[in-house]
Amino acid sequence: MKKFGLIGHPIEHSMSPRLFSAAYGGRYQYDLILGADFEKSWQRFLDEYDGINVTAPFKDLAYAKADILSPEVEATMASNLLVKTSLGIEAHNSDFLGVAKIIREIADGLRSKGERPLRSALIVGCGGAAKAAAAAAYMQEMEVTVANRSVEKAQAFVDHLSMFELLRPCSAGGSINACGLDRMTSADLVIYCLPVRIPQMDDLSMRFFIEANYRDPAYSQKYLDENARNSGNSVYIDGSRWLVAQAVTGYALFTGEEPDAGAVCSAI
C-alpha cells in the first residue's frame, strides 16, 4: 500500500493526517515524520514513502533535492509537496494550485453573473504562501502588487516572476510589481498572508479578501463589514477554504485519485 507523510519541525499538531484520512476514507497511510534533522527525515521519505508534504523549516531544503520541478515550483521557487515518479522526485506547490483554484472559482462566479471581472490583486506579505498567491494571480493575467515590509525582498521575487513573461502567450495581460506596506493601494482582490493585522489595511477597499491564516486569522467578514472604506461590499474568504483547496489538489497528485472534498471540509 502507498504511504505518504509530512516532514517539518515542529509538526506534532498538524491537521494533515486527519485531512488525508478523511480525503480517502482511511485507505492510505499518512504519517507525521517527526524530527528536527532534515537529512534524517528526507532519508525516511526515500526509504519508506511514496510522497511527502513539506512544511517549515524544510521547504527550501526539500526543493533543492527535487529532480523535476513543476511549472508552479519554478515560478514560486518553493515546494511543499514531493512525489516519487519513474523519472525521479517531482516537486509541486499545492499552495499555488489551491489559491489558483479559488481565484478561478471567483472569476467564474463573476462571469456567470455578468459582473466586472477581477483585474487587480494585492498580495500582502512575501513568504511562501504569498509567493504562491502572487504567481497564481499573475498567471491568471491580473495586475499584481506584492506588498511587504522589506521592499527589497518583494522586488527580488517580482524580478524572478517577471522572467516568466517569456513563457506566457504574447497576448497575455497583467503585470507584477512590488511596494512597501505604506504604499499599498486598493484592489479587486486582496490575498493576505501576514499572521497579524496591520493598520494600513484599514485605508483600503477590495471586492474579495482571501486570508491565508486558518488557525488564528487576523481578519473576518465582520471586520470588513465594519470598515468604512469597504462599506460592507467586500467578500471575506477564510484560510480554511485555501487549506481545503490545496489539500484536494495536492492529494490528487499523490494518489492519482480525486479526494473527497466534502469529507476534507468536514474534517476541518
Accessible surface in RSA format (square Angstrom, percent):
REM  Atomic radii and reference values for relative SASA: ProtOr
REM  Chains: A
REM  Algorithm: Lee & Richards
REM  Probe-radius: 1.40
REM  Slices: 20
REM RES _ NUM      All-atoms   Total-Side   Main-Chain    Non-polar    All polar
REM                ABS   REL    ABS   REL    ABS   REL    ABS   REL    ABS   REL
RES MET A   1   162.04  83.9  80.93  53.6  81.11 193.1  77.97  66.3  84.07 111.4
RES LYS A   2    94.20  46.0  89.40  54.9   4.80  11.4  56.26  50.6  37.94  40.4
RES LYS A   3    50.92  24.8  50.88  31.2   0.04   0.1  25.48  22.9  25.43  27.1
RES PHE A   4     0.00   0.0   0.00   0.0   0.00   0.0   0.00   0.0   0.00   0.0
RES GLY A   5     0.00   0.0   0.00   N/A   0.00   0.0   0.00   0.0   0.00   0.0
RES LEU A   6     8.98   5.0   8.98   6.4   0.00   0.0   8.98   6.3   0.00   0.0
RES ILE A   7     0.00   0.0   0.00   0.0   0.00   0.0   0.00   0.0   0.00   0.0
RES GLY A   8     0.00   0.0   0.00   N/A   0.00   0.0   0.00   0.0   0.00   0.0
RES HIS A   9    79.04  43.2  69.59  48.4   9.45  24.2  43.82  45.2  35.22  41.0
RES PRO A  10   105.72  77.0  87.57  79.8  18.15  66.0  87.84  72.5  17.88 111.1
RES ILE A  11     7.71   4.4   2.67   2.0   5.04  12.2   7.36   5.3   0.36   1.0
RES GLU A  12    95.69  54.9  73.87  55.9  21.82  52.0  43.91  84.9  51.79  42.3
RES HIS A  13   161.23  88.1 144.89 100.7  16.35  41.8 103.56 106.7  57.67  67.1
RES SER A  14    30.07  25.4  11.75  15.7  18.31  42.2   9.66  20.6  20.40  28.6
RES MET A  15    26.71  13.8  22.90  15.2   3.80   9.1  13.10  11.1  13.60  18.0
RES SER A  16    23.63  20.0  22.40  29.9   1.22   2.8   0.28   0.6  23.35  32.7
RES PRO A  17    36.34  26.5  33.16  30.2   3.18  11.5  33.57  27.7   2.76  17.2
RES ARG A  18   133.32  56.0 123.74  63.1   9.57  22.8  57.27  78.3  76.05  46.1
RES LEU A  19     3.46   1.9   3.46   2.5   0.00   0.0   3.46   2.4   0.00   0.0
RES PHE A  20     0.46   0.2   0.39   0.2   0.07   0.2   0.39   0.2   0.07   0.2
RES SER A  21    50.55  42.7  48.83  65.2   1.72   4.0  23.94  51.0  26.61  37.3
RES ALA A  22    27.82  25.6  11.95  18.4  15.87  36.1  22.98  32.4   4.84  12.8
RES ALA A  23     3.83   3.5   0.00   0.0   3.83   8.7   0.00   0.0   3.83  10.1
RES TYR A  24     6.64   3.1   1.52   0.9   5.11  13.3   6.30   4.7   0.34   0.4
RES GLY A  25    69.93  86.2   0.00   N/A  69.93  86.2  39.65 108.8  30.28  67.8
RES GLY A  26    48.02  59.2   0.00   N/A  48.02  59.2  18.58  51.0  29.44  65.9
RES ARG A  27   133.56  56.1 117.99  60.1  15.56  37.1  70.90  96.9  62.65  38.0
RES TYR A  28    33.97  15.9  25.47  14.5   8.50  22.1  13.30  10.0  20.68  25.5
RES GLN A  29    67.26  37.6  59.81  43.7   7.45  17.7  23.67  50.4  43.60  33.1
RES TYR A  30    19.77   9.2   2.96   1.7  16.81  43.7   2.96   2.2  16.81  20.7
RES ASP A  31    36.83  25.8  32.92  32.8   3.91   9.3  15.45  36.4  21.38  21.3
RES LEU A  32    46.92  26.1  28.94  20.7  17.98  45.2  28.94  20.3  17.98  48.4
RES ILE A  33     0.29   0.2   0.20   0.1   0.09   0.2   0.29   0.2   0.00   0.0
RES LEU A  34    96.18  53.6  76.36  54.6  19.82  49.8  76.55  53.8  19.63  52.8
RES GLY A  35    29.40  36.3   0.00   N/A  29.40  36.3  26.77  73.5   2.63   5.9
RES ALA A  36    68.62  63.1  42.66  65.8  25.96  59.0  43.04  60.6  25.58  67.8
RES ASP A  37    65.18  45.7  56.90  56.6   8.28  19.6  25.96  61.1  39.21  39.1
RES PHE A  38    14.42   7.2   9.72   6.0   4.70  12.2   9.72   5.9   4.70  13.4
RES GLU A  39    98.91  56.8  94.81  71.7   4.11   9.8  57.59 111.4  41.32  33.7
RES LYS A  40   149.67  73.0 144.15  88.4   5.53  13.2  91.56  82.4  58.11  61.9
RES SER A  41     3.40   2.9   1.46   2.0   1.93   4.5   1.80   3.8   1.59   2.2
RES TRP A  42    10.93   4.4  10.93   5.3   0.00   0.0   5.08   2.7   5.85   9.5
RES GLN A  43    89.41  50.0  89.36  65.3   0.05   0.1  38.06  81.0  51.36  39.0
RES ARG A  44    94.52  39.7  93.94  47.9   0.58   1.4  41.34  56.5  53.18  32.2
RES PHE A  45     0.00   0.0   0.00   0.0   0.00   0.0   0.00   0.0   0.00   0.0
RES LEU A  46    66.57  37.1  50.67  36.2  15.91  40.0  50.77  35.7  15.80  42.5
RES ASP A  47    97.84  68.5  61.50  61.2  36.33  85.9  22.18  52.2  75.65  75.4
RES GLU A  48    74.97  43.0  55.22  41.8  19.75  47.0  30.38  58.8  44.59  36.4
RES TYR A  49     4.78   2.2   1.59   0.9   3.19   8.3   1.96   1.5   2.82   3.5
RES ASP A  50    50.08  35.1  50.00  49.8   0.08   0.2   6.99  16.5  43.09  43.0
RES GLY A  51     0.00   0.0   0.00   N/A   0.00   0.0   0.00   0.0   0.00   0.0
RES ILE A  52     0.00   0.0   0.00   0.0   0.00   0.0   0.00   0.0   0.00   0.0
RES ASN A  53    17.92  12.4  17.92  17.3   0.00   0.0   8.59  20.7   9.33   9.0
RES VAL A  54     3.85   2.5   0.00   0.0   3.85   9.3   0.00   0.0   3.85  10.4
RES THR A  55    46.26  32.9  46.26  46.9   0.00   0.0  18.75  25.2  27.51  41.6
RES ALA A  56    63.64  58.5  59.32  91.5   4.32   9.8  60.58  85.3   3.06   8.1
RES PRO A  57    84.74  61.8  62.47  56.9  22.26  80.9  69.75  57.6  14.99  93.2
RES PHE A  58     5.44   2.7   5.44   3.4   0.00   0.0   5.44   3.3   0.00   0.0
RES LYS A  59    55.28  27.0  54.26  33.3   1.01   2.4  27.74  25.0  27.53  29.3
RES ASP A  60   103.65  72.6  98.72  98.3   4.93  11.7  33.45  78.7  70.19  70.0
RES LEU A  61    89.94  50.1  87.26  62.4   2.68   6.7  88.40  62.1   1.54   4.1
RES ALA A  62     0.00   0.0   0.00   0.0   0.00   0.0   0.00   0.0   0.00   0.0
RES TYR A  63    57.32  26.8  54.30  30.9   3.02   7.8  33.39  25.1  23.93  29.5
RES ALA A  64    82.30  75.7  46.91  72.4  35.39  80.5  54.62  76.9  27.68  73.3
RES LYS A  65    78.89  38.5  61.39  37.7  17.50  41.7  32.90  29.6  45.99  49.0
RES ALA A  66    19.66  18.1   0.00   0.0  19.66  44.7   0.00   0.0  19.66  52.1
RES ASP A  67    96.07  67.3  59.48  59.2  36.59  86.5  19.15  45.1  76.92  76.7
RES ILE A  68    51.64  29.4  48.89  36.4   2.75   6.6  51.64  37.2   0.00   0.0
RES LEU A  69    63.45  35.3  45.53  32.6  17.92  45.1  45.53  32.0  17.92  48.2
RES SER A  70     9.60   8.1   4.98   6.6   4.62  10.7   9.60  20.4   0.00   0.0
RES PRO A  71   105.89  77.2 102.78  93.7   3.12  11.3 104.01  85.9   1.88  11.7
RES GLU A  72    14.04   8.1  11.08   8.4   2.96   7.1   3.05   5.9  10.98   9.0
RES VAL A  73     0.00   0.0   0.00   0.0   0.00   0.0   0.00   0.0   0.00   0.0
RES GLU A  74    76.78  44.1  71.97  54.4   4.81  11.5  15.02  29.1  61.76  50.4
RES ALA A  75     1.43   1.3   1.43   2.2   0.00   0.0   1.43   2.0   0.00   0.0
RES THR A  76     0.09   0.1   0.00   0.0   0.09   0.2   0.00   0.0   0.09   0.1
RES MET A  77    66.90  34.6  58.19  38.5   8.71  20.7  30.15  25.6  36.75  48.7
RES ALA A  78    11.95  11.0  11.80  18.2   0.14   0.3  11.95  16.8   0.00   0.0
RES SER A  79     0.54   0.5   0.00   0.0   0.54   1.2   0.53   1.1   0.01   0.0
RES ASN A  80    15.14  10.4  14.97  14.5   0.17   0.4   4.06   9.8  11.08  10.7
RES LEU A  81     0.24   0.1   0.24   0.2   0.00   0.0   0.24   0.2   0.00   0.0
RES LEU A  82     0.00   0.0   0.00   0.0   0.00   0.0   0.00   0.0   0.00   0.0
RES VAL A  83    15.41  10.1  15.41  14.0   0.00   0.0  15.41  13.4   0.00   0.0
RES LYS A  84    75.72  36.9  58.15  35.7  17.56  41.8  43.26  38.9  32.45  34.6
RES THR A  85    56.57  40.2  30.95  31.4  25.62  61.1  41.92  56.3  14.65  22.1
RES SER A  86   121.52 102.7  71.72  95.7  49.80 114.7  59.60 126.9  61.91  86.7
RES LEU A  87   149.70  83.4 122.21  87.4  27.49  69.1 128.01  89.9  21.69  58.4
RES GLY A  88    21.13  26.1   0.00   N/A  21.13  26.1  19.70  54.1   1.43   3.2
RES ILE A  89    19.55  11.1  19.55  14.6   0.00   0.0  19.55  14.1   0.00   0.0
RES GLU A  90    44.20  25.4  44.20  33.4   0.00   0.0   2.94   5.7  41.26  33.7
RES ALA A  91     0.00   0.0   0.00   0.0   0.00   0.0   0.00   0.0   0.00   0.0
RES HIS A  92    17.50   9.6  17.50  12.2   0.00   0.0  13.28  13.7   4.22   4.9
RES ASN A  93     3.76   2.6   3.76   3.6   0.00   0.0   0.00   0.0   3.76   3.6
RES SER A  94     0.47   0.4   0.47   0.6   0.00   0.0   0.13   0.3   0.34   0.5
RES ASP A  95    24.07  16.9  24.07  24.0   0.00   0.0   0.40   0.9  23.67  23.6
RES PHE A  96    25.62  12.8  25.62  15.9   0.00   0.0  25.62  15.5   0.00   0.0
RES LEU A  97    44.84  25.0  43.39  31.0   1.45   3.6  44.05  30.9   0.79   2.1
RES GLY A  98     0.00   0.0   0.00   N/A   0.00   0.0   0.00   0.0   0.00   0.0
RES VAL A  99     0.00   0.0   0.00   0.0   0.00   0.0   0.00   0.0   0.00   0.0
RES ALA A 100     4.95   4.5   4.95   7.6   0.00   0.0   4.95   7.0   0.00   0.0
RES LYS A 101    68.61  33.5  68.59  42.1   0.02   0.1  38.88  35.0  29.73  31.7
RES ILE A 102     0.93   0.5   0.93   0.7   0.00   0.0   0.93   0.7   0.00   0.0
RES ILE A 103     3.15   1.8   3.15   2.3   0.00   0.0   3.15   2.3   0.00   0.0
RES ARG A 104   119.10  50.0 117.12  59.7   1.98   4.7  50.96  69.6  68.14  41.3
RES GLU A 105    68.70  39.4  57.39  43.4  11.32  26.9  36.24  70.1  32.47  26.5
RES ILE A 106    12.89   7.3   4.63   3.5   8.26  19.9  11.83   8.5   1.07   2.9
RES ALA A 107    23.76  21.8  21.08  32.5   2.68   6.1  21.56  30.4   2.19   5.8
RES ASP A 108    76.69  53.7  72.83  72.5   3.86   9.1  26.60  62.6  50.10  50.0
RES GLY A 109    29.05  35.8   0.00   N/A  29.05  35.8  28.51  78.2   0.54   1.2
RES LEU A 110    10.07   5.6   9.81   7.0   0.27   0.7   9.81   6.9   0.27   0.7
RES ARG A 111   162.66  68.3 144.18  73.5  18.48  44.0  76.63 104.7  86.03  52.1
RES SER A 112    96.04  81.2  51.71  69.0  44.33 102.1  52.15 111.1  43.89  61.5
RES LYS A 113   150.31  73.3 115.70  71.0  34.61  82.4  69.02  62.1  81.29  86.6
RES GLY A 114    70.80  87.3   0.00   N/A  70.80  87.3  35.60  97.7  35.20  78.8
RES GLU A 115    86.05  49.4  71.40  54.0  14.65  34.9  30.78  59.5  55.27  45.1
RES ARG A 116   135.60  56.9 121.56  62.0  14.04  33.4  68.49  93.6  67.11  40.7
RES PRO A 117    60.92  44.4  59.91  54.6   1.01   3.7  60.92  50.3   0.00   0.0
RES LEU A 118    17.29   9.6   4.09   2.9  13.20  33.2   4.09   2.9  13.20  35.5
RES ARG A 119   142.74  59.9 141.18  72.0   1.55   3.7  43.00  58.8  99.74  60.4
RES SER A 120    28.63  24.2  28.63  38.2   0.00   0.0  20.22  43.1   8.40  11.8
RES ALA A 121     1.62   1.5   0.00   0.0   1.62   3.7   0.00   0.0   1.62   4.3
RES LEU A 122     2.42   1.3   2.42   1.7   0.00   0.0   2.42   1.7   0.00   0.0
RES ILE A 123     0.00   0.0   0.00   0.0   0.00   0.0   0.00   0.0   0.00   0.0
RES VAL A 124     0.00   0.0   0.00   0.0   0.00   0.0   0.00   0.0   0.00   0.0
RES GLY A 125     0.67   0.8   0.00   N/A   0.67   0.8   0.67   1.8   0.00   0.0
RES CYS A 126     4.13   3.1   0.26   0.3   3.87   9.1   0.34   0.9   3.79   4.1
RES GLY A 127    37.29  46.0   0.00   N/A  37.29  46.0  30.99  85.0   6.30  14.1
RES GLY A 128    31.05  38.3   0.00   N/A  31.05  38.3  14.26  39.1  16.80  37.6
RES ALA A 129    30.89  28.4  26.01  40.1   4.88  11.1  26.01  36.6   4.88  12.9
RES ALA A 130     1.07   1.0   0.17   0.3   0.89   2.0   0.37   0.5   0.69   1.8
RES LYS A 131    42.42  20.7  41.53  25.5   0.90   2.1   4.71   4.2  37.71  40.2
RES ALA A 132     0.00   0.0   0.00   0.0   0.00   0.0   0.00   0.0   0.00   0.0
RES ALA A 133     0.00   0.0   0.00   0.0   0.00   0.0   0.00   0.0   0.00   0.0
RES ALA A 134     0.12   0.1   0.12   0.2   0.00   0.0   0.12   0.2   0.00   0.0
RES ALA A 135     0.00   0.0   0.00   0.0   0.00   0.0   0.00   0.0   0.00   0.0
RES ALA A 136     0.32   0.3   0.00   0.0   0.32   0.7   0.19   0.3   0.13   0.4
RES ALA A 137     0.00   0.0   0.00   0.0   0.00   0.0   0.00   0.0   0.00   0.0
RES TYR A 138     2.78   1.3   2.78   1.6   0.00   0.0   0.31   0.2   2.47   3.0
RES MET A 139    63.06  32.7  41.86  27.7  21.21  50.5  31.63  26.9  31.44  41.6
RES GLN A 140    55.35  30.9  32.26  23.6  23.09  55.0  30.57  65.1  24.78  18.8
RES GLU A 141    89.60  51.4  71.73  54.3  17.87  42.5  16.71  32.3  72.88  59.5
RES MET A 142     5.16   2.7   5.16   3.4   0.00   0.0   4.49   3.8   0.67   0.9
RES GLU A 143   100.02  57.4  96.52  73.0   3.49   8.3  22.82  44.1  77.20  63.0
RES VAL A 144     0.06   0.0   0.00   0.0   0.06   0.1   0.04   0.0   0.02   0.0
RES THR A 145    30.96  22.0  30.96  31.4   0.00   0.0  11.29  15.2  19.67  29.7
RES VAL A 146     1.27   0.8   1.27   1.2   0.00   0.0   1.27   1.1   0.00   0.0
RES ALA A 147     0.00   0.0   0.00   0.0   0.00   0.0   0.00   0.0   0.00   0.0
RES ASN A 148    15.53  10.7  15.25  14.7   0.27   0.7   0.27   0.7  15.25  14.7
RES ARG A 149   186.72  78.4 162.89  83.0  23.83  56.7  74.70 102.1 112.03  67.9
RES SER A 150    45.49  38.4  39.79  53.1   5.70  13.1  34.42  73.3  11.08  15.5
RES VAL A 151    60.15  39.6  59.24  53.6   0.90   2.2  59.24  51.5   0.90   2.4
RES GLU A 152   135.56  77.8 126.07  95.4   9.49  22.6  72.04 139.3  63.52  51.9
RES LYS A 153   102.20  49.9  92.94  57.0   9.26  22.0  56.63  51.0  45.57  48.5
RES ALA A 154     0.00   0.0   0.00   0.0   0.00   0.0   0.00   0.0   0.00   0.0
RES GLN A 155    71.68  40.1  71.68  52.4   0.00   0.0  33.58  71.5  38.10  28.9
RES ALA A 156    63.17  58.1  50.34  77.7  12.83  29.2  56.10  79.0   7.06  18.7
RES PHE A 157     3.21   1.6   1.77   1.1   1.44   3.8   2.57   1.6   0.64   1.8
RES VAL A 158     4.45   2.9   4.45   4.0   0.00   0.0   4.45   3.9   0.00   0.0
RES ASP A 159    78.17  54.8  71.41  71.1   6.77  16.0  28.87  67.9  49.30  49.2
RES HIS A 160    38.06  20.8  34.54  24.0   3.52   9.0  28.08  28.9   9.98  11.6
RES LEU A 161     0.00   0.0   0.00   0.0   0.00   0.0   0.00   0.0   0.00   0.0
RES SER A 162    44.77  37.8  38.23  51.0   6.55  15.1  30.34  64.6  14.43  20.2
RES MET A 163   129.70  67.2 117.03  77.5  12.67  30.2 103.32  87.8  26.38  34.9
RES PHE A 164    20.62  10.3  20.05  12.4   0.57   1.5  20.62  12.5   0.00   0.0
RES GLU A 165    82.74  47.5  77.05  58.3   5.69  13.5  43.23  83.6  39.51  32.3
RES LEU A 166   160.41  89.3 130.45  93.3  29.96  75.3 134.46  94.4  25.94  69.8
RES LEU A 167   131.84  73.4  97.98  70.1  33.86  85.1 102.54  72.0  29.30  78.9
RES ARG A 168    25.21  10.6  11.82   6.0  13.39  31.9  13.12  17.9  12.09   7.3
RES PRO A 169    92.36  67.3  77.22  70.4  15.14  55.1  89.44  73.8   2.92  18.1
RES CYS A 170   145.45 110.0 102.60 114.4  42.85 100.7  44.82 113.6 100.63 108.5
RES SER A 171   106.94  90.4  71.07  94.8  35.87  82.6  57.12 121.6  49.82  69.8
RES ALA A 172    18.23  16.8   0.81   1.2  17.43  39.6   2.80   3.9  15.43  40.9
RES GLY A 173    30.63  37.8   0.00   N/A  30.63  37.8  30.29  83.1   0.34   0.8
RES GLY A 174    32.80  40.5   0.00   N/A  32.80  40.5   1.53   4.2  31.27  70.0
RES SER A 175    50.47  42.6  45.44  60.6   5.03  11.6  41.67  88.7   8.80  12.3
RES ILE A 176    21.93  12.5   5.53   4.1  16.39  39.5   5.53   4.0  16.39  44.5
RES ASN A 177    68.80  47.4  67.53  65.3   1.27   3.1  32.70  78.7  36.09  34.9
RES ALA A 178    19.89  18.3   0.00   0.0  19.89  45.2   0.00   0.0  19.89  52.7
RES CYS A 179    19.62  14.8  15.27  17.0   4.35  10.2  18.79  47.6   0.83   0.9
RES GLY A 180     6.38   7.9   0.00   N/A   6.38   7.9   3.94  10.8   2.44   5.5
RES LEU A 181    12.03   6.7   8.48   6.1   3.55   8.9   8.48   6.0   3.55   9.6
RES ASP A 182   111.86  78.4  81.93  81.5  29.93  70.8  37.38  88.0  74.48  74.3
RES ARG A 183   174.96  73.5 159.95  81.5  15.01  35.7  44.55  60.9 130.40  79.0
RES MET A 184    19.43  10.1   1.52   1.0  17.90  42.6   2.23   1.9  17.20  22.8
RES THR A 185    98.46  70.0  92.76  94.0   5.71  13.6  67.79  91.1  30.67  46.4
RES SER A 186    47.82  40.4  26.68  35.6  21.14  48.7  23.48  50.0  24.34  34.1
RES ALA A 187    13.13  12.1   4.19   6.5   8.93  20.3  10.67  15.0   2.46   6.5
RES ASP A 188    13.45   9.4  12.00  11.9   1.45   3.4   0.65   1.5  12.80  12.8
RES LEU A 189     0.00   0.0   0.00   0.0   0.00   0.0   0.00   0.0   0.00   0.0
RES VAL A 190     0.00   0.0   0.00   0.0   0.00   0.0   0.00   0.0   0.00   0.0
RES ILE A 191     0.00   0.0   0.00   0.0   0.00   0.0   0.00   0.0   0.00   0.0
RES TYR A 192     0.24   0.1   0.00   0.0   0.24   0.6   0.00   0.0   0.24   0.3
RES CYS A 193    26.68  20.2   1.49   1.7  25.19  59.2   3.60   9.1  23.08  24.9
RES LEU A 194    32.97  18.4  31.01  22.2   1.96   4.9  32.04  22.5   0.93   2.5
RES PRO A 195    94.06  68.5  82.78  75.5  11.28  41.0  85.33  70.5   8.72  54.2
RES VAL A 196    92.70  61.0  90.03  81.5   2.67   6.4  92.70  80.5   0.00   0.0
RES ARG A 197   118.99  50.0  98.66  50.3  20.34  48.4  32.76  44.8  86.23  52.3
RES ILE A 198    10.90   6.2  10.36   7.7   0.54   1.3  10.75   7.7   0.15   0.4
RES PRO A 199   104.99  76.5  94.40  86.1  10.59  38.5  99.60  82.2   5.39  33.5
RES GLN A 200    58.91  32.9  54.50  39.8   4.41  10.5  24.53  52.2  34.38  26.1
RES MET A 201     5.16   2.7   3.08   2.0   2.08   4.9   3.15   2.7   2.01   2.7
RES ASP A 202    58.18  40.8  51.85  51.6   6.32  15.0  21.27  50.0  36.91  36.8
RES ASP A 203    95.78  67.1  91.56  91.1   4.22  10.0  23.45  55.2  72.33  72.1
RES LEU A 204     8.00   4.5   8.00   5.7   0.00   0.0   8.00   5.6   0.00   0.0
RES SER A 205    33.93  28.7  33.40  44.6   0.52   1.2  14.72  31.4  19.20  26.9
RES MET A 206    11.67   6.0   0.66   0.4  11.01  26.2   5.31   4.5   6.36   8.4
RES ARG A 207    47.72  20.0  46.07  23.5   1.66   3.9  29.38  40.2  18.34  11.1
RES PHE A 208    27.79  13.9  27.79  17.2   0.00   0.0  27.79  16.9   0.00   0.0
RES PHE A 209     0.51   0.3   0.51   0.3   0.00   0.0   0.51   0.3   0.00   0.0
RES ILE A 210     0.02   0.0   0.02   0.0   0.00   0.0   0.02   0.0   0.00   0.0
RES GLU A 211     0.11   0.1   0.11   0.1   0.00   0.0   0.10   0.2   0.02   0.0
RES ALA A 212    24.00  22.1  12.17  18.8  11.82  26.9  12.28  17.3  11.72  31.0
RES ASN A 213    36.24  25.0  26.92  26.0   9.32  22.4  17.71  42.6  18.53  17.9
RES TYR A 214    73.70  34.4  50.13  28.5  23.57  61.3  36.16  27.2  37.54  46.3
RES ARG A 215   142.91  60.0 107.63  54.9  35.27  84.0  60.32  82.4  82.59  50.1
RES ASP A 216   106.85  74.8 104.00 103.5   2.85   6.7  27.84  65.5  79.01  78.8
RES PRO A 217    62.18  45.3  43.71  39.8  18.47  67.1  43.71  36.1  18.47 114.8
RES ALA A 218    13.73  12.6   2.26   3.5  11.48  26.1  11.26  15.9   2.47   6.5
RES TYR A 219     6.22   2.9   1.48   0.8   4.74  12.3   2.49   1.9   3.73   4.6
RES SER A 220    45.07  38.1  45.06  60.1   0.01   0.0  35.22  75.0   9.86  13.8
RES GLN A 221    64.93  36.3  62.42  45.6   2.50   6.0  48.16 102.5  16.77  12.7
RES LYS A 222   140.42  68.5 134.27  82.4   6.15  14.7 104.71  94.3  35.71  38.0
RES TYR A 223    50.88  23.8  46.61  26.5   4.27  11.1  41.34  31.1   9.54  11.8
RES LEU A 224     3.74   2.1   3.64   2.6   0.10   0.3   3.68   2.6   0.06   0.2
RES ASP A 225    66.06  46.3  49.78  49.5  16.28  38.5  19.51  45.9  46.55  46.4
RES GLU A 226   120.18  69.0  85.87  65.0  34.31  81.7  46.87  90.7  73.31  59.9
RES ASN A 227    17.21  11.9   7.74   7.5   9.47  22.8  10.64  25.6   6.57   6.3
RES ALA A 228    93.30  85.8  66.61 102.8  26.69  60.7  77.18 108.7  16.11  42.7
RES ARG A 229   128.45  53.9 110.85  56.5  17.60  41.9  43.58  59.6  84.87  51.4
RES ASN A 230     4.23   2.9   0.74   0.7   3.49   8.4   1.44   3.5   2.79   2.7
RES SER A 231    77.52  65.5  47.97  64.0  29.55  68.1  37.63  80.1  39.88  55.9
RES GLY A 232    40.01  49.3   0.00   N/A  40.01  49.3  13.51  37.1  26.51  59.4
RES ASN A 233   116.98  80.7  95.22  92.0  21.75  52.4  31.28  75.3  85.70  82.8
RES SER A 234     4.32   3.7   0.72   1.0   3.60   8.3   0.53   1.1   3.79   5.3
RES VAL A 235    71.34  46.9  70.58  63.9   0.76   1.8  71.34  62.0   0.00   0.0
RES TYR A 236    33.11  15.5  15.87   9.0  17.24  44.9  15.48  11.6  17.63  21.7
RES ILE A 237    10.66   6.1   7.42   5.5   3.25   7.8  10.66   7.7   0.00   0.0
RES ASP A 238    62.81  44.0  58.81  58.5   4.00   9.5  12.93  30.4  49.89  49.8
RES GLY A 239     0.59   0.7   0.00   N/A   0.59   0.7   0.00   0.0   0.59   1.3
RES SER A 240    32.82  27.7  32.37  43.2   0.45   1.0  15.68  33.4  17.14  24.0
RES ARG A 241    95.37  40.0  89.44  45.6   5.93  14.1  43.65  59.7  51.72  31.3
RES TRP A 242     9.35   3.8   9.35   4.5   0.00   0.0   9.32   5.0   0.03   0.0
RES LEU A 243    18.70  10.4  15.00  10.7   3.71   9.3  18.06  12.7   0.64   1.7
RES VAL A 244    18.66  12.3  18.66  16.9   0.00   0.0  18.66  16.2   0.00   0.0
RES ALA A 245     6.80   6.3   4.20   6.5   2.60   5.9   6.69   9.4   0.11   0.3
RES GLN A 246    33.79  18.9  33.52  24.5   0.28   0.7   2.94   6.3  30.86  23.4
RES ALA A 247     2.05   1.9   0.58   0.9   1.48   3.4   2.05   2.9   0.00   0.0
RES VAL A 248    16.46  10.8  16.45  14.9   0.01   0.0  16.45  14.3   0.01   0.0
RES THR A 249    32.66  23.2  24.58  24.9   8.08  19.3  29.91  40.2   2.75   4.2
RES GLY A 250     1.68   2.1   0.00   N/A   1.68   2.1   1.68   4.6   0.00   0.0
RES TYR A 251     9.20   4.3   9.20   5.2   0.00   0.0   4.65   3.5   4.55   5.6
RES ALA A 252    22.31  20.5  16.98  26.2   5.33  12.1  17.54  24.7   4.77  12.6
RES LEU A 253    64.48  35.9  46.38  33.2  18.10  45.5  50.47  35.4  14.01  37.7
RES PHE A 254     6.47   3.2   0.00   0.0   6.47  16.8   0.00   0.0   6.47  18.5
RES THR A 255    12.28   8.7   0.00   0.0  12.28  29.3   1.00   1.3  11.28  17.0
RES GLY A 256    71.48  88.2   0.00   N/A  71.48  88.2  36.16  99.2  35.32  79.1
RES GLU A 257    66.22  38.0  60.18  45.5   6.05  14.4  36.81  71.2  29.41  24.0
RES GLU A 258   143.62  82.5 117.69  89.0  25.93  61.7  63.51 122.8  80.11  65.4
RES PRO A 259    12.71   9.3   0.00   0.0  12.71  46.2   0.45   0.4  12.26  76.2
RES ASP A 260    79.42  55.6  70.07  69.7   9.35  22.1  25.74  60.6  53.68  53.5
RES ALA A 261    45.26  41.6  41.23  63.6   4.02   9.2  41.25  58.1   4.01  10.6
RES GLY A 262    45.16  55.7   0.00   N/A  45.16  55.7  37.24 102.2   7.92  17.7
RES ALA A 263    29.77  27.4  20.13  31.1   9.64  21.9  26.38  37.2   3.39   9.0
RES VAL A 264     0.00   0.0   0.00   0.0   0.00   0.0   0.00   0.0   0.00   0.0
RES CYS A 265    70.06  53.0  56.36  62.9  13.70  32.2  25.38  64.3  44.68  48.2
RES SER A 266    99.86  84.4  63.37  84.6  36.49  84.1  42.36  90.2  57.50  80.6
RES ALA A 267    18.52  17.0   3.72   5.7  14.80  33.7  14.88  21.0   3.64   9.7
RES ILE A 268    67.66  38.5  24.08  17.9  43.58 105.0  37.19  26.8  30.46  82.7
END  Absolute sums over single chains surface
CHAIN  1 A    12375.7       9705.1       2670.6       6808.0       5567.7
END  Absolute sums over all chains
TOTAL         12375.7       9705.1       2670.6       6808.0       5567.7
